[in-house]
């Protein structure tokens, strides 16, 4: 089986490639832009066949699909950092939405009957009312950032292409996921890096934080990529599935766990620059639909995830 990962060099893409290689029954192709940073995938060497292309270039997208002829496509490439989407809303919306349109149109042009996974986000739900928790797939979508709007658009585009052209598309709304190699701009990784730098003596013993009250449903990335595989393997075309642990942790609890693992004592200081224009205060999911369809369950405790993330930064700083 030939599998193509867009956004291969990213956090999730690199872990998905590791999972697929460990299966031993697929040939993995990783798509990336020429300027992509490769540190997340250097250890994979030539086990993954890298293909260079920009999703925003329709001709490049057709070339890649013509050369690879994948059986399955995991579409992970995106501008995925919420604060950046407020700074560059047009780039976030244009890149995320038009890139997916180019992928779908290239599939149609080439009459390619691959199964496609569209990685959506719990940010699509946005403003969630207290009586709507835990969040099910039929909950209203009230996005609160340009990034969230882009993911809603990708989600609905996938549904439209399934209905209109019978593309075998499976949509997931992944709740927060973290682990080794998580980008340092994301809260769990940012806290872990600050702790590691304090331990090394290259940062003053103060952890700078934003809003510590928001609650997120965290899953280990290694459990998440296994879920992505099952989504295409056992999920129904056209359907949408939440993927989550069903357990909520506040940013304060994340910080407390990491500080409990630290080898030094630190102070905590709130930084106004880390506050968002509008923040999603509560995202707690219900993944019973996905579990019924696939049998998936998360297996890695959150405390282990954070410990592995902190060890990752201890080796890097």
C-alpha positions in Angstrom: 0.0 0.0 0.0 1.3 3.4 -0.9 0.6 6.2 1.6 1.2 9.9 1.1 1.5 12.3 4.1 1.1 16.0 3.4 2.9 18.1 6.1 5.2 15.1 6.6 8.0 17.2 8.3 5.6 18.6 11.0 5.0 17.3 14.5 2.1 15.0 13.7 3.4 14.0 10.2 6.7 12.8 11.6 4.9 10.6 14.2 2.5 9.3 11.7 5.5 8.3 9.4 7.1 6.5 12.4 3.8 4.6 13.0 3.4 3.6 9.4 7.0 2.4 9.1 6.6 0.3 12.2 3.6 -1.4 10.7 5.9 -2.7 7.9 3.1 -3.1 5.4 3.1 0.3 3.7 5.4 2.4 1.4 5.5 5.9 2.9 5.8 9.1 0.8 6.3 12.4 2.7 5.3 15.7 1.0 6.9 18.9 2.1 7.8 22.4 0.8 11.4 23.2 -0.2 11.9 25.5 2.8 10.4 23.0 5.4 12.6 22.3 8.4 13.7 18.7 8.4 14.8 18.1 12.0 11.7 16.2 13.0 12.3 13.6 10.3 16.1 13.4 9.9 16.2 10.2 12.0 13.9 8.5 9.4 16.5 8.9 6.7 15.5 7.3 3.3 12.9 5.1 4.9 10.4 7.7 3.7 10.4 8.8 0.1 10.3 12.6 0.2 8.5 14.6 -2.5 8.8 18.3 -2.7 5.8 20.4 -3.6 3.6 23.3 -2.3 -0.1 22.5 -1.9 -0.9 26.0 -3.1 0.5 25.2 -6.5 -2.2 23.1 -8.4 0.3 21.8 -11.0 2.7 20.7 -8.3 -0.1 18.9 -6.6 -1.1 17.0 -9.8 2.6 16.1 -10.4 2.9 14.6 -6.9 -0.3 12.5 -7.2 0.7 11.4 -10.7 4.1 10.2 -9.5 3.0 8.6 -6.3 -0.5 7.2 -7.1 -1.2 6.8 -3.4 -3.8 4.4 -2.0 -4.2 6.6 1.1 -3.6 10.2 1.7 -3.3 11.8 5.2 -3.8 15.5 4.7 -2.0 17.1 7.6 -0.3 20.2 6.1 -1.7 23.4 7.5 -0.9 26.6 9.3 -2.0 25.2 12.7 -1.1 27.8 15.3 -4.1 29.8 16.5 -2.3 33.1 17.5 -0.5 33.2 14.2 -3.9 33.1 12.4 -4.8 36.4 14.0 -1.6 37.9 12.7 -1.9 36.4 9.2 -5.6 35.5 8.7 -5.4 35.7 4.9 -2.4 33.4 4.7 -4.0 30.9 7.2 -7.3 30.8 5.3 -5.7 30.8 1.9 -3.1 28.2 2.6 -5.4 25.8 4.5 -8.4 26.0 2.3 -7.0 26.4 -1.2 -4.3 23.8 -0.5 -7.1 21.3 0.2 -9.1 22.4 -2.9 -5.9 21.8 -5.0 -5.5 18.3 -3.5 -9.1 17.4 -4.3 -9.1 18.8 -7.8 -5.9 17.0 -8.6 -7.5 13.7 -7.5 -10.4 14.4 -9.7 -8.2 15.3 -12.7 -6.3 12.1 -12.3 -9.3 10.0 -11.4 -7.5 8.9 -8.3 -9.6 6.8 -6.0 -7.5 7.1 -2.8 -8.9 7.2 0.7 -8.3 10.7 2.1 -8.1 11.7 5.8 -8.8 15.3 6.5 -7.3 16.4 9.9 -9.8 18.8 11.4 -9.6 20.3 14.9 -11.7 20.7 18.1 -11.1 24.5 17.6 -14.0 24.2 15.0 -16.4 24.0 17.9 -15.1 27.3 19.4 -17.6 28.8 21.8 -19.0 25.8 23.7 -21.8 26.2 26.2 -21.6 24.5 29.6 -24.5 22.3 28.8 -22.8 21.1 25.6 -20.0 19.2 27.3 -18.7 16.7 26.5 -18.8 17.8 22.9 -20.3 15.5 20.3 -19.9 15.7 16.5 -23.4 17.2 16.1 -22.6 20.2 18.3 -22.9 23.6 16.7 -19.6 25.0 15.2 -18.9 28.5 16.5 -15.2 29.1 15.5 -13.4 31.9 17.4 -10.2 32.3 15.4 -9.2 32.6 11.7 -7.5 29.2 12.1 -10.8 27.6 13.4 -12.7 29.1 10.5 -10.2 27.6 8.1 -10.6 24.2 9.7 -14.4 24.4 9.5 -14.1 25.3 5.8 -11.8 22.3 5.2 -14.2 20.1 7.1 -17.2 21.2 5.0 -15.3 21.1 1.8 -14.5 17.5 2.4 -18.1 16.7 3.0 -19.1 18.6 -0.1 -16.5 16.7 -2.3 -17.8 13.4 -0.9 -21.4 14.3 -1.7 -20.7 15.8 -5.0 -17.9 13.6 -6.4 -17.9 10.5 -4.2 -14.4 11.1 -3.0 -13.6 8.7 -0.2 -13.0 11.3 2.5 -13.0 10.7 6.3 -12.9 13.8 8.5 -11.6 13.9 12.1 -11.8 16.6 14.7 -8.7 16.0 16.8 -8.7 17.5 20.2 -5.4 18.8 21.6 -2.5 16.4 21.2 1.0 16.7 22.4 4.2 14.8 22.9 7.9 14.8 21.9 8.7 17.2 19.0 5.6 19.4 19.7 6.3 22.9 18.4 7.5 25.2 21.1 4.7 27.8 20.5 2.1 25.3 21.9 1.4 25.5 25.6 2.6 22.1 26.8 5.8 22.4 24.8 6.4 26.0 25.7 6.1 25.2 29.4 8.4 22.2 29.0 11.1 24.1 27.2 11.1 26.9 29.8 11.5 24.3 32.5 14.4 22.6 30.6 16.1 25.9 30.0 15.8 26.9 33.7 17.3 23.5 34.7 20.3 24.2 32.4 20.8 27.6 33.8 20.2 29.5 30.6 16.9 31.1 31.7 16.0 32.9 35.0 13.9 30.6 37.3 10.6 32.1 36.1 8.0 30.4 33.9 6.0 32.9 31.8 2.4 32.0 31.2 -0.8 33.2 29.6 -4.3 32.2 30.6 -4.0 29.2 33.0 -7.8 28.6 33.3 -8.7 27.3 29.9 -9.3 23.5 29.8 -8.3 21.2 27.0 -8.8 17.5 26.2 -5.2 16.1 25.6 -4.2 13.0 23.8 -0.7 11.7 23.2 0.3 12.2 19.6 1.4 8.6 19.3 -2.2 7.6 20.2 -3.5 10.2 17.8 -1.7 9.0 14.7 -2.9 5.4 15.4 -6.4 6.9 15.4 -5.8 8.6 12.1 -4.9 5.2 10.5 -8.0 3.6 11.9 -10.1 6.5 10.6 -9.2 5.5 7.0 -9.1 1.8 7.7 -12.5 1.4 9.5 -14.2 4.8 9.4 -17.1 5.5 7.0 -16.6 7.7 3.9 -18.2 11.2 4.4 -18.3 10.8 8.2 -16.8 13.0 10.9 -15.3 11.7 14.1 -14.0 13.3 17.3 -10.7 12.0 18.5 -10.0 12.7 22.1 -9.3 11.3 25.5 -12.4 12.5 27.2 -10.3 14.0 30.1 -9.8 17.7 30.6 -6.8 19.5 32.0 -6.4 23.2 32.6 -3.2 25.0 31.6 -2.6 25.3 35.4 -2.7 21.5 35.8 -0.3 21.1 32.8 2.1 23.5 34.5 1.8 21.8 37.9 2.6 18.4 36.4 5.7 19.8 34.6 6.9 21.6 37.7 6.5 18.4 39.7 8.9 16.8 37.2 11.4 19.7 37.3 14.7 19.5 39.1 14.6 23.1 40.2 12.1 25.5 41.9 10.6 28.2 39.8 8.3 31.2 40.0 5.3 31.6 37.7 4.6 35.0 36.1 1.7 35.9 33.8 2.7 37.6 30.5 0.0 39.9 28.9 1.5 39.2 25.5 0.5 35.6 25.8 -3.2 36.4 26.2 -5.4 35.9 23.1 -8.0 38.3 21.7 -10.7 35.6 22.2 -10.0 32.4 24.0 -11.8 29.0 23.9 -12.3 28.3 27.5 -13.4 24.7 27.5 -12.9 21.9 25.0 -13.8 18.5 26.3 -14.8 15.8 23.8 -16.9 12.7 23.4 -15.3 10.2 21.1 -17.8 7.3 21.5 -18.8 7.5 17.9 -15.2 6.9 16.8 -14.6 4.2 19.4 -17.7 2.3 18.2 -16.5 2.5 14.6 -12.9 1.6 15.1 -12.3 0.2 18.6 -9.7 2.8 19.3 -8.8 3.9 22.8 -6.0 6.1 24.1 -3.3 4.1 25.9 -0.6 6.6 27.0 -1.3 8.4 30.3 -1.0 12.2 30.1 1.6 12.3 32.8 3.8 10.0 30.7 3.2 12.3 27.6 4.4 15.3 29.5 7.4 13.5 31.0 8.5 12.4 27.4 8.0 16.0 26.2 10.1 17.4 29.0 12.9 14.8 28.3 12.8 15.8 24.6 13.5 19.4 25.6 16.2 18.4 28.1 18.1 16.8 25.2 17.6 19.8 22.9 18.4 22.9 25.0 
